[in-house]
């Protein structure tokens, strides 16, 4: 479990996980100003190529250099719940889940460049009770997902 941390002024990602993360909980962290190094992506929270179940809940992310939360290239045997997070200010988008999302709910996403919440390749996903506003682009985009 990664919980209750304050992470500020970071050159790259605030929290990063890869590989088998089954049972991982990322809870109630405060992450501010990520991606300060030139060329770094600087996501607030990034899970890269993970397998297993992860629960991301109650985090507050401000001024992310790329995405507030990005679950990138997950393995087919993974699943994710992304709930009750606040993302305020992200250079690309608030929350992006590239596959196997179960629930993306009760998040607040504000002041982002492209897409507030972007979910793709997630059959049967539930996207509900989110607050998305203050964008130059799309609020919520669902892509290549069935039975949503």
Secondary structure, DSSP 4 states (H G I P E B T S, - for coil): -EES-EEEEESS-SEEEEEE-TTEEEES-EEEEE--STT----SEEEEEEEEEEEEES-EEEEESSEEEEEES--TTEEEEEES-EEEEESSEEEEE-S-EEEEES-EEEEESSEEEEEES-TT-EEES-EEEEESSEEEEEES-S--
